[in-house]
Amino acid sequence: MPETDVLLASRPHKPAVPQRTNSIEQVRSVCSIGAMHTAAAIPRAIPITHCGPGCADKQFMNVAFYNGFQGGGYGGGAVAPSTNATEREVVFGGAERLEELIDASLEVLDADLFVVLTGCIPDLVGDDIGAVVGPFQKRGVPIVFAETGGFRGNNFLGHERVTRAIIDQYVASYDPARDGAREPRTVNVWSVLPYHNTFWRGDLSEIKRLLEGIGLKVNILFGPESAGVAEWKAIPKAGFNLVLSPWLGLETARHLEKVYNQPFLHRPVLPIGAAETASFLREVAAFAGLDPVVVDAFIAAEERIYYSYMEYFTDFYSEYWWGLPAKFAVIGDSTYALALSKFLVNQLGLIPALQVVTENPPEETRSGIEAQFATLADDVGAPVLFEEDSYTIHQHVRATSFGHKAPILFGTTWERDVAKDLKAALVEVGFPASYEVVLSRTYVGFRGALTLLEKIYTTTVSASA
């Protein structure tokens, strides 16, 4: 038996006290260059990767394929050009090779924006990417660059680097005399991480639909509902920015406030269900100065449909409540972990047993995330564990008391074995989700919550069969 197998086999199955390891098993994020998906999520934008052989392909297969089988789209997947840097570039530098690749890409690929991303090799050897990309920019080529070597952080931080690069290098400065007055009812949305969030396309589409429903014009920026680079060019004219996550996008909004004097609203909780969505829409409307009569009418129409479906659902719930899970665990990035916990506690009355945030958020953001989990409802709070290592996470899951009923786990493909051990139902809600095929599904808002209910209780009934 190989040494690694011996080490794995020797680990205790159910420790009394979970213990920390010095490594990460079954990763839940990828390295910074995974932000190539941030570029690919913009319609008609193409990432160009300057990295070692296989790096870009691994990002695609991990984040976009074995995660809902989302596909690469117009500029992602196998389309993205790469220098495939080798030992030669380590010794002599890869600037010349990158320049050749950009020239070739411009000749054969049709795009509105090219985004050059670097891997570990060029960042370590010190390739001057700005010196390579700069002459193309001076020629009017729509191209930007971001240094995204893996040692700089994960793809969440890489995402912030790419959005900052597009804003600073491509989006024009704002001059009211030249560009006209701001549009107070236009909003730029910064929310879930494209591709890494398995349901990002559907979620962003639903967010846009909701905001348009109360009277806003929405620059959603990513996905099929976006107008592509035209929306990015329009960022400075928007009346405000909306950050819809615990922390992702917040630095971008602060930067836009600095360079464009553009205010922003930070709403930490992604809205799932009637109560949270209505609260979200009213807060945005108040910030934007919208007509409350129009807003309330839209919410009332959505609630009427939502609660009509819920009335039908109660027949099932009242008959099977005795066999349904009472406690749950959520394992995922902070945006979905918090949103799901709020919905499950407030709308379904389930009891939070374990909450794990897995994307390694910056230290300065963690107290805010903890505060949100501490106030899931008026009289319900839950501590949150920040952990990336699946082995440690699964130790915590196995050591958690879920009572006499089998729990329901909201997690990833990595939780399938522990769910079987606990006879728990598992709903895959994040990276990697290798047993889900996802096109336009959303769990956000009024409509997404109904889809989530279907998924939860179809899974629960199937698990008990």
C-alpha positions in Angstrom: 0.0 0.0 0.0 1.4 3.5 -0.9 2.5 5.6 2.1 -0.2 8.2 1.5 -2.9 5.4 1.6 -1.4 4.1 4.9 -1.6 7.6 6.4 -5.2 8.0 5.2 -6.3 4.6 6.4 -4.7 5.2 9.8 -6.9 8.3 10.5 -9.6 7.9 13.1 -13.1 7.7 11.6 -15.0 9.7 14.3 -12.7 11.7 16.6 -14.1 13.0 19.8 -12.6 16.4 19.1 -12.0 17.7 15.6 -8.3 18.4 14.9 -6.6 20.7 12.5 -4.2 19.5 9.8 -1.4 21.3 8.0 -2.7 20.5 4.6 -5.8 20.9 2.5 -7.7 17.9 1.2 -10.4 18.1 -1.4 -10.0 21.8 -2.2 -13.0 24.2 -2.3 -11.4 27.0 -4.3 -8.8 27.3 -7.0 -5.8 29.6 -7.4 -5.9 33.2 -8.4 -5.6 32.5 -12.1 -9.0 30.8 -11.8 -10.3 34.4 -12.3 -9.9 33.6 -16.0 -13.6 32.6 -15.5 -14.3 36.2 -14.4 -13.2 37.3 -17.8 -15.0 34.5 -19.6 -18.2 35.4 -17.8 -18.3 38.7 -19.6 -20.0 38.2 -23.0 -17.5 38.4 -25.9 -14.5 38.7 -23.6 -11.7 36.2 -23.8 -9.0 35.5 -21.2 -5.4 35.0 -22.3 -3.4 33.0 -19.8 0.4 33.3 -19.4 1.1 30.3 -17.3 2.5 26.7 -17.2 1.2 23.9 -19.4 -2.2 22.6 -18.1 -2.9 25.4 -15.6 -5.7 27.0 -17.6 -7.2 23.6 -18.6 -7.2 22.5 -14.9 -9.1 25.7 -14.0 -11.7 25.0 -16.7 -12.2 21.3 -15.8 -12.4 22.0 -12.0 -14.5 25.2 -11.9 -16.6 25.1 -15.1 -16.9 21.4 -15.9 -17.0 19.3 -12.7 -19.1 22.0 -11.1 -22.5 21.8 -12.6 -21.1 21.0 -16.0 -21.6 24.6 -16.9 -19.4 24.7 -20.1 -16.9 27.2 -21.2 -19.0 29.6 -23.3 -17.7 32.0 -25.9 -14.3 32.7 -24.4 -13.7 30.1 -21.7 -12.9 26.4 -21.7 -10.7 25.2 -24.6 -11.0 28.6 -26.3 -8.8 30.5 -24.0 -5.2 30.9 -25.4 -2.2 30.1 -23.2 1.5 30.5 -23.5 2.1 27.1 -21.9 5.3 28.4 -20.4 8.1 25.8 -20.0 11.7 25.7 -18.6 12.8 28.1 -21.4 10.5 30.8 -20.1 11.7 30.2 -16.5 15.3 30.8 -17.6 14.9 33.5 -20.2 11.6 35.0 -19.3 8.3 34.7 -21.2 7.6 38.2 -22.3 8.4 37.5 -25.9 6.3 34.4 -26.0 3.3 36.3 -24.5 3.7 39.1 -27.1 3.6 36.5 -29.9 0.5 34.9 -28.3 -1.4 38.2 -28.1 -0.6 38.9 -31.7 -1.8 35.5 -32.8 -5.0 35.8 -30.6 -5.9 39.1 -32.2 -5.5 37.6 -35.6 -7.7 34.5 -35.1 -10.1 35.4 -32.3 -13.0 37.9 -32.4 -13.6 39.5 -29.0 -14.6 42.9 -27.5 -12.1 42.5 -24.7 -9.0 40.5 -24.0 -7.9 39.9 -20.4 -4.3 38.7 -19.8 -3.9 36.7 -16.6 -0.6 35.5 -15.2 0.3 32.2 -13.4 3.0 31.4 -10.9 5.9 31.1 -13.5 5.8 34.6 -14.9 5.0 36.2 -11.6 8.0 34.4 -9.9 10.5 35.1 -12.6 9.3 38.8 -12.9 8.0 39.1 -16.4 6.9 42.7 -17.0 3.4 42.1 -18.2 2.5 45.8 -18.3 5.4 46.4 -20.7 4.0 43.7 -23.0 0.4 44.7 -22.9 1.0 48.5 -22.8 1.9 48.9 -26.5 -1.2 47.0 -27.5 -3.3 49.3 -25.4 -1.7 52.4 -27.0 -2.7 51.0 -30.4 -6.3 50.9 -29.2 -6.6 47.2 -28.7 -9.2 46.4 -26.0 -6.9 44.5 -23.7 -6.0 44.6 -20.0 -3.8 42.5 -17.7 -3.9 41.2 -14.1 -1.2 39.5 -12.1 -2.9 36.4 -10.8 -0.1 33.9 -9.8 -1.4 31.2 -7.5 0.6 32.4 -4.5 -1.3 35.7 -4.5 -4.4 34.0 -3.2 -7.5 32.1 -4.4 -9.9 32.8 -7.3 -12.0 35.0 -5.1 -9.1 37.4 -4.7 -8.2 36.9 -8.3 -11.7 38.0 -9.3 -11.2 41.3 -7.4 -7.9 41.8 -9.3 -9.5 41.2 -12.7 -12.4 43.5 -12.0 -10.0 46.2 -10.8 -7.9 45.8 -13.9 -10.8 46.2 -16.3 -12.0 49.3 -14.4 -8.6 50.9 -14.2 -7.2 50.0 -17.6 -10.3 49.8 -19.9 -13.3 51.7 -18.4 -13.0 55.4 -19.3 -12.8 58.1 -16.7 -16.0 59.9 -15.9 -16.5 63.5 -17.0 -20.0 64.9 -16.5 -19.4 67.7 -19.0 -18.4 65.1 -21.6 -20.4 62.1 -20.6 -23.6 63.7 -19.3 -25.3 63.5 -15.9 -25.3 60.4 -13.8 -28.3 58.0 -14.1 -29.6 57.8 -10.5 -31.8 54.8 -11.2 -29.0 52.8 -12.8 -27.1 50.3 -10.5 -24.0 48.2 -11.0 -24.3 44.8 -9.3 -21.4 43.0 -7.6 -22.4 39.7 -6.2 -21.7 36.0 -6.6 -18.5 34.7 -8.1 -19.0 33.6 -11.8 -18.5 29.9 -12.4 -17.3 29.1 -8.9 -20.8 29.7 -7.8 -22.6 26.8 -9.5 -25.8 28.8 -10.0 -24.3 32.2 -10.9 -26.0 32.6 -14.3 -29.5 32.0 -12.9 -28.8 33.9 -9.7 -27.6 37.0 -11.6 -30.5 36.8 -14.0 -33.0 36.7 -11.1 -31.3 39.6 -9.3 -31.6 41.6 -12.4 -35.2 40.7 -12.9 -36.0 41.7 -9.3 -34.2 45.1 -9.5 -35.8 45.9 -12.8 -39.2 45.0 -11.3 -38.9 47.9 -8.8 -37.8 50.4 -11.4 -34.0 50.2 -11.8 -31.8 49.9 -14.8 -29.3 47.2 -14.0 -25.7 46.7 -15.1 -25.4 43.0 -14.1 -21.9 42.8 -15.8 -21.6 39.0 -16.0 -23.6 36.3 -17.7 -26.2 36.0 -20.5 -28.2 38.9 -19.1 -25.3 41.3 -19.5 -24.7 43.5 -22.5 -21.0 42.8 -22.2 -18.3 45.5 -22.4 -20.9 48.1 -23.1 -22.2 47.6 -19.5 -18.7 47.9 -18.2 -18.1 51.1 -20.1 -21.4 52.4 -18.5 -20.2 51.7 -15.0 -19.2 55.3 -14.2 -22.6 56.7 -15.2 -24.6 54.5 -12.8 -26.1 56.2 -9.8 -24.7 53.7 -7.3 -23.1 50.3 -6.8 -24.8 47.4 -5.0 -22.6 44.8 -3.2 -24.8 41.7 -2.6 -22.5 39.4 -0.6 -20.8 39.4 2.8 -17.5 40.7 1.3 -16.8 39.8 -2.3 -17.1 43.0 -4.4 -16.8 45.3 -1.5 -13.2 46.4 -2.4 -14.4 47.0 -5.9 -17.2 49.2 -4.7 -14.9 51.2 -2.4 -12.5 51.7 -5.4 -15.4 53.0 -7.5 -16.4 55.3 -4.8 -12.9 56.7 -4.8 -12.3 57.1 -8.5 -15.9 58.1 -9.6 -17.3 59.5 -6.3 -20.0 56.8 -6.7 -21.9 55.7 -3.6 -22.6 52.1 -2.8 -25.0 50.0 -0.8 -23.6 46.9 0.9 -26.3 44.2 1.5 -24.4 41.2 3.1 -27.3 38.7 2.6 -28.1 37.2 -0.8 -31.9 37.1 -0.7 -33.7 33.7 -0.7 -37.4 33.5 0.0 -40.2 36.0 0.4 -39.2 37.7 3.6 -35.5 38.3 2.8 -36.3 39.3 -0.8 -38.9 41.8 0.2 -36.6 43.3 2.8 -33.8 43.5 0.2 -35.9 45.2 -2.4 -37.2 47.8 0.1 -33.7 48.6 1.3 -32.4 49.1 -2.3 -35.5 51.2 -3.2 -35.0 53.4 -0.2 -31.3 53.9 -1.0 -32.1 54.7 -4.7 -35.1 57.0 -3.8 -37.6 54.9 -5.7 -41.4 55.3 -5.4 -42.5 53.0 -2.5 -45.9 52.5 -4.1 -44.4 51.0 -7.2 -42.0 48.9 -5.1 -44.7 47.6 -2.8 -46.9 46.7 -5.8 -44.2 44.6 -7.3 -43.4 42.9 -4.1 -47.1 42.2 -3.5 -47.5 40.6 -6.9 -44.5 38.4 -6.3 -45.6 37.4 -2.8 -49.1 36.5 -4.1 -47.5 33.9 -6.5 -45.0 32.7 -4.0 -47.4 32.1 -1.2 -49.9 30.5 -3.6 -47.3 27.8 -4.3 -46.4 27.6 -0.6 -50.1 26.8 0.1 -49.8 23.8 -2.1 -46.5 22.8 -0.5 -48.0 22.8 3.0 -50.1 19.7 2.2 -46.8 17.8 1.7 -45.1 19.4 4.7 -47.9 18.7 7.2 -48.1 15.1 6.1 -44.4 14.3 6.2 -43.1 16.7 8.9 -42.4 13.8 11.2 -40.0 12.2 8.7 -38.2 15.4 7.6 -34.9 16.7 8.9 -35.0 19.1 11.8 -31.4 20.2 11.8 -29.0 21.2 9.0 -25.4 21.9 8.3 -24.2 24.3 5.6 -20.7 24.0 4.1 -19.8 26.5 1.4 -18.7 30.0 0.5 -19.9 32.8 2.8 -22.4 34.2 0.4 -24.4 31.0 0.0 -23.8 29.7 3.5 -25.3 32.8 5.0 -28.2 33.1 2.5 -29.2 29.5 2.9 -29.0 29.6 6.8 -31.2 32.7 6.9 -33.8 31.0 4.6 -33.8 27.6 6.4 -34.2 29.2 9.8 -36.7 31.9 9.0 -38.8 30.3 6.3 -38.7 26.6 7.3 -38.0 26.7 11.0 -35.0 24.3 10.7 -32.3 24.4 13.4 -28.7 25.3 12.5 -26.3 22.7 13.8 -23.1 23.6 11.9 -22.1 26.4 9.6 -18.8 26.3 7.8 -17.4 29.1 5.5 -14.8 27.6 3.1 -13.4 30.4 0.8 -10.9 31.8 3.4 -12.3 35.3 3.5 -9.9 38.1 4.4 -9.4 38.4 8.2 -10.8 41.9 8.3 -14.2 40.7 7.0 -14.7 37.7 9.3 -16.2 39.6 12.3 -18.9 41.0 10.0 -19.7 37.5 8.7 -19.8 36.2 12.3 -22.2 38.9 13.2 -24.5 38.0 10.4 -24.6 34.3 11.5 -25.1 35.4 15.1 -28.4 37.1 14.1 -30.0 34.6 11.7 -33.3 35.4 13.3 -34.5 37.4 16.3 -33.9 34.5 18.7 -31.6 32.2 16.6 -27.9 32.5 16.0 -25.1 30.1 15.2 -21.3 30.2 15.4 -19.4 29.9 12.1 -16.3 27.9 11.4 -13.8 29.2 8.8 -12.1 26.2 7.3 -10.8 25.1 3.9 -9.6 21.6 4.6 -12.3 19.0 3.9 -10.8 16.4 6.3 -11.1 18.9 9.2 -14.6 19.9 8.0 -15.8 16.3 7.9 -14.4 15.7 11.4 -16.6 18.6 12.6 -19.6 17.3 10.8 -19.2 13.8 12.3 -18.7 15.3 15.8 -21.9 17.5 15.5 -25.0 16.3 17.3 -28.0 16.4 14.9 -30.4 14.8 17.3 -32.4 11.6 16.7 -33.3 12.4 13.1 -30.9 12.3 10.1 -29.9 15.8 9.2 -29.8 17.5 5.8 -26.4 18.8 4.6 -26.0 21.7 2.2 -22.5 21.2 0.7 -20.6 19.9 -2.2 -19.6 16.6 -3.9 -17.0 16.3 -1.2 -19.7 15.7 1.4 -21.2 12.6 -0.3 -19.3 10.1 1.8 -20.0 11.8 5.1 -23.7 12.2 4.2 -23.9 8.4 3.5 -22.2 7.7 6.9 -24.8 9.9 8.7 -27.7 8.7 6.5 -28.2 12.4 5.7 -29.8 14.0 2.7 -27.3 16.1 0.7 -28.0 19.1 -1.5 -25.0 20.2 -3.5 -25.0 24.0 -3.5 -21.4 24.9 -4.3 -18.0 24.0 -5.8 -17.5 21.3 -6.7 -21.0 20.0 -7.6 -20.2 17.0 -9.8 -23.7 15.4 -9.5 -25.6 18.4 -10.8 -26.2 19.7 -14.3 -26.9 23.4 -14.1 -28.1 25.7 -16.9 -30.2 28.5 -15.7 -31.2 27.3 -12.2 -31.4 29.8 -9.4 -32.0 29.6 -5.7 -32.3 33.4 -5.3 -35.4 35.5 -4.7 -39.0 34.5 -4.8 -38.7 32.1 -7.7 -35.4 30.6 -6.7 -36.7 29.8 -3.2 -39.4 27.7 -4.8 -36.8 25.8 -6.8 -34.7 25.3 -3.7 -37.7 23.9 -1.8 -38.3 21.4 -4.6 -34.6 20.4 -4.5 -34.5 20.1 -0.7 -37.5 17.9 -0.3 -37.1 15.8 -3.4 -33.6 15.0 -2.1 -35.0 14.3 1.4 -37.8 12.0 0.2 -35.4 10.2 -2.1 -32.8 9.7 0.6 -35.4 8.2 2.9 -36.7 5.7 0.3 
